[in-house]
Amino acid sequence: MELTRVRPELYMITLDFGTAYLWRDENDGNGGGEALTLVDTGIAGSADAIEAAIRRAGSDPAALRRIVLTHHHEDHTGSAAELAERWGAEVVAHRLEAPVVRGEQAPVPPVLSPFEEEIRAGLPPLPPAPPCPVDREVEDGEVLDFGGGAVVVHVPGHTDGSVAVHLPAPGVLFTGDAVANVGGQTMMGVFNTDPARAAEALRRLAALPVETAVFGHGEPIATGASAALRSAVQKLPQG
């Protein structure tokens, strides 16, 4: 596990496989002290590493109020059920993603290009994500109570219920797998169920005012993220 402080309120937790993000609000709005939000949870078996990262960041895992899942893939939801059960955190996912997260509905497989087939062949097998209760099903435009008001942005294409989370006040964007930033190259994410919709999702995110962007895969961009997102749009196939 590696802990990276992206900005004062935001930490990136790099796990054995997958990435989680920790957002810290100094108070929960009800006089209850610090409130923590986790965005994604890595693969199954990552709960202890995430708790260790929270403590290393100087916080108490008992302050975990919510877990936001950007989509259902096992490297994002794998430890959600265990963390939610341990700490009583609310689990949040899009309405279309919730049945898959709960284990009630089979996921839609991605449409892979030959390039993506090669990438997938080189990945290790991942443990399945245990079914996880979803306490709050959200839609596009709903606002979550962290970061000064976190706006849910529905970005279908990677999966039907994929979401990004935009914090307008501090200018922060959690892209999930709609966007990646690998080797200094910002690009549309891979393994999409609908590549055309995934391209539209990238265009939508690039239109948001964003200073800091963090990704399901790749390095965070602490400053100047809007320009990087716009450059990714320019790389999309035309027509």
C-alpha positions as CSV (number, residue, x, y, z in Angstrom):
1,M,0.0,0.0,0.0
2,E,1.2,3.5,-0.8
3,L,-0.3,6.7,0.4
4,T,0.0,9.9,-1.6
5,R,-1.3,13.3,-0.5
6,V,-2.8,14.9,-3.6
7,R,-4.0,18.0,-1.8
8,P,-4.7,18.8,1.9
9,E,-8.1,17.1,2.0
10,L,-7.4,14.3,-0.6
11,Y,-5.3,11.2,-0.4
12,M,-4.6,8.5,-3.0
13,I,-4.3,5.0,-1.7
14,T,-2.5,2.8,-4.1
15,L,-3.3,-0.9,-3.3
16,D,-1.8,-4.2,-4.5
17,F,-4.5,-3.9,-7.3
18,G,-6.7,-0.9,-7.6
19,T,-6.8,2.5,-6.1
20,A,-9.0,4.2,-3.5
21,Y,-9.3,7.8,-2.6
22,L,-9.8,9.3,0.8
23,W,-11.5,12.7,1.3
24,R,-11.3,14.4,4.7
25,D,-13.8,17.0,5.9
26,E,-12.8,18.7,9.2
27,N,-16.4,18.3,10.6
28,D,-19.4,16.4,9.6
29,G,-21.8,19.4,9.8
30,N,-23.4,18.0,13.0
31,G,-20.8,18.8,15.5
32,G,-19.4,15.3,15.2
33,G,-15.8,16.0,14.2
34,E,-14.0,14.8,11.2
35,A,-15.9,13.0,8.4
36,L,-14.3,10.7,5.9
37,T,-15.4,9.7,2.4
38,L,-13.8,6.8,0.5
39,V,-14.2,6.7,-3.3
40,D,-13.7,3.1,-4.5
41,T,-12.1,0.3,-2.5
42,G,-9.7,-1.8,-4.6
43,I,-10.1,-5.6,-4.8
44,A,-11.4,-8.0,-2.1
45,G,-8.9,-8.3,0.8
46,S,-7.9,-4.6,0.7
47,A,-9.8,-3.5,3.8
48,D,-6.9,-3.8,6.2
49,A,-4.6,-1.8,3.9
50,I,-7.2,0.9,3.5
51,E,-7.6,1.2,7.2
52,A,-3.9,1.4,7.7
53,A,-3.7,4.2,5.1
54,I,-6.5,6.1,6.9
55,R,-4.5,5.9,10.1
56,R,-1.3,6.9,8.4
57,A,-3.1,10.0,7.0
58,G,-3.8,10.9,10.7
59,S,-7.5,9.9,10.8
60,D,-9.6,7.3,12.5
61,P,-11.4,4.7,10.3
62,A,-14.4,5.1,12.7
63,A,-14.9,8.5,11.0
64,L,-15.7,6.8,7.7
65,R,-19.2,8.1,6.8
66,R,-19.6,7.0,3.2
67,I,-18.2,4.8,0.4
68,V,-18.9,6.0,-3.1
69,L,-18.5,3.4,-5.8
70,T,-17.8,4.8,-9.3
71,H,-18.8,1.4,-10.9
72,H,-19.2,-2.3,-10.1
73,H,-15.8,-3.7,-11.3
74,E,-14.1,-5.9,-8.8
75,D,-11.0,-3.6,-8.5
76,H,-13.3,-0.8,-7.3
77,T,-15.9,-2.6,-5.2
78,G,-14.0,-5.5,-3.8
79,S,-13.6,-4.3,-0.2
80,A,-16.7,-2.2,0.0
81,A,-18.8,-4.7,1.9
82,E,-16.1,-5.4,4.5
83,L,-15.4,-1.8,5.2
84,A,-19.1,-0.8,5.3
85,E,-19.8,-3.6,7.8
86,R,-16.8,-2.7,10.0
87,W,-17.6,1.0,10.2
88,G,-21.2,1.4,9.4
89,A,-20.4,3.6,6.4
90,E,-23.2,4.4,3.8
91,V,-22.5,2.8,0.4
92,V,-23.4,5.0,-2.6
93,A,-23.7,3.8,-6.2
94,H,-25.7,4.8,-9.3
95,R,-29.2,3.3,-9.6
96,L,-28.2,1.3,-12.7
97,E,-25.1,-0.1,-11.0
98,A,-26.6,-1.0,-7.6
99,P,-28.1,-4.4,-8.7
100,V,-24.7,-5.5,-9.9
101,V,-23.0,-4.3,-6.8
102,R,-25.5,-6.2,-4.7
103,G,-25.0,-9.4,-6.7
104,E,-28.6,-9.4,-8.0
105,Q,-27.7,-8.8,-11.7
106,A,-24.9,-10.1,-14.0
107,P,-22.6,-7.4,-15.4
108,V,-22.6,-6.5,-19.1
109,P,-19.2,-7.6,-20.6
110,P,-17.0,-4.9,-22.3
111,V,-16.6,-4.6,-26.0
112,L,-12.8,-5.0,-26.5
113,S,-10.6,-3.8,-29.3
114,P,-7.6,-6.0,-30.3
115,F,-5.4,-3.6,-28.3
116,E,-7.6,-4.1,-25.2
117,E,-7.6,-7.8,-25.7
118,E,-3.8,-7.7,-25.4
119,I,-4.0,-5.6,-22.2
120,R,-6.5,-7.9,-20.7
121,A,-4.4,-11.0,-21.4
122,G,-1.6,-9.5,-19.4
123,L,-3.6,-8.8,-16.3
124,P,-3.7,-11.2,-13.3
125,P,-7.0,-12.9,-12.4
126,L,-8.9,-10.8,-9.8
127,P,-10.9,-12.2,-6.9
128,P,-14.7,-11.6,-7.3
129,A,-16.1,-8.7,-5.3
130,P,-18.4,-10.0,-2.6
131,P,-22.0,-8.7,-2.9
132,C,-22.3,-5.4,-1.2
133,P,-25.5,-3.6,0.1
134,V,-26.1,-0.2,-1.6
135,D,-27.7,2.2,0.9
136,R,-28.2,5.1,-1.4
137,E,-28.9,4.8,-5.1
138,V,-28.1,8.1,-6.9
139,E,-28.9,9.7,-10.3
140,D,-27.1,12.3,-12.4
141,G,-26.9,15.7,-10.6
142,E,-27.5,14.5,-7.1
143,V,-25.3,16.2,-4.5
144,L,-23.5,14.2,-1.8
145,D,-22.6,15.8,1.5
146,F,-18.8,16.1,1.4
147,G,-16.3,18.4,-0.1
148,G,-18.6,21.4,0.0
149,G,-21.2,19.5,-2.1
150,A,-20.1,16.6,-4.4
151,V,-22.1,16.4,-7.6
152,V,-22.8,13.0,-9.1
153,V,-22.0,12.9,-12.8
154,H,-23.5,10.0,-14.7
155,V,-20.9,8.9,-17.3
156,P,-22.3,5.7,-18.9
157,G,-20.0,3.9,-21.4
158,H,-17.5,2.1,-19.2
159,T,-20.5,0.5,-17.5
160,D,-24.1,1.6,-17.7
161,G,-24.1,3.1,-14.2
162,S,-20.6,4.5,-14.1
163,V,-20.3,7.8,-12.3
164,A,-17.7,10.5,-11.7
165,V,-17.9,12.8,-8.7
166,H,-17.3,16.6,-9.1
167,L,-16.6,18.9,-6.2
168,P,-17.1,22.4,-7.7
169,A,-16.0,24.4,-4.7
170,P,-12.4,23.0,-4.6
171,G,-12.4,22.0,-8.3
172,V,-11.8,18.3,-7.7
173,L,-13.0,15.5,-10.0
174,F,-13.0,11.7,-9.3
175,T,-13.3,10.2,-12.8
176,G,-13.5,6.5,-12.0
177,D,-12.6,4.6,-15.1
178,A,-14.1,7.0,-17.5
179,V,-10.7,8.5,-17.8
180,A,-7.2,7.2,-17.2
181,N,-3.9,9.0,-16.8
182,V,-1.0,6.7,-17.4
183,G,2.6,7.6,-18.2
184,G,1.7,11.3,-18.4
185,Q,-1.0,10.6,-21.0
186,T,-4.6,11.5,-20.2
187,M,-7.0,9.3,-22.2
188,M,-10.4,7.7,-22.3
189,G,-10.5,4.6,-20.1
190,V,-10.4,1.1,-21.6
191,F,-12.7,-2.0,-21.3
192,N,-15.9,-0.1,-22.1
193,T,-19.3,-1.7,-22.6
194,D,-20.2,1.1,-25.1
195,P,-17.1,2.9,-26.5
196,A,-19.2,5.6,-28.2
197,R,-20.9,6.5,-24.9
198,A,-17.6,6.4,-23.2
199,A,-16.3,9.0,-25.6
200,E,-19.2,11.2,-24.8
201,A,-18.6,10.8,-21.1
202,L,-15.0,12.0,-21.6
203,R,-16.3,15.0,-23.5
204,R,-18.7,15.8,-20.7
205,L,-16.1,15.6,-18.0
206,A,-13.7,17.8,-20.0
207,A,-16.3,20.6,-20.0
208,L,-16.3,20.8,-16.2
209,P,-14.2,23.3,-14.3
210,V,-11.5,21.1,-12.8
211,E,-8.2,21.9,-11.1
212,T,-7.5,18.5,-9.6
213,A,-8.4,15.2,-11.2
214,V,-7.9,11.7,-9.8
215,F,-8.4,8.5,-11.8
216,G,-9.3,4.8,-11.4
217,H,-6.0,4.0,-13.1
218,G,-3.0,6.3,-13.3
219,E,-1.4,9.2,-11.6
220,P,-3.4,12.1,-10.2
221,I,-3.2,15.6,-11.7
222,A,-3.0,18.0,-8.8
223,T,-3.2,21.2,-10.9
224,G,-4.3,22.1,-14.4
225,A,-6.5,19.1,-14.9
226,S,-9.1,20.7,-17.2
227,A,-6.4,21.2,-19.8
228,A,-5.4,17.6,-19.6
229,L,-9.0,16.4,-19.9
230,R,-9.5,18.6,-23.0
231,S,-6.3,17.2,-24.5
232,A,-7.7,13.7,-24.0
233,V,-10.8,14.7,-26.0
234,Q,-8.6,15.8,-28.9
235,K,-7.1,12.3,-29.1
236,L,-10.5,10.7,-29.6
237,P,-11.2,9.3,-33.1
238,Q,-13.0,11.8,-35.2
239,G,-16.3,11.0,-37.0
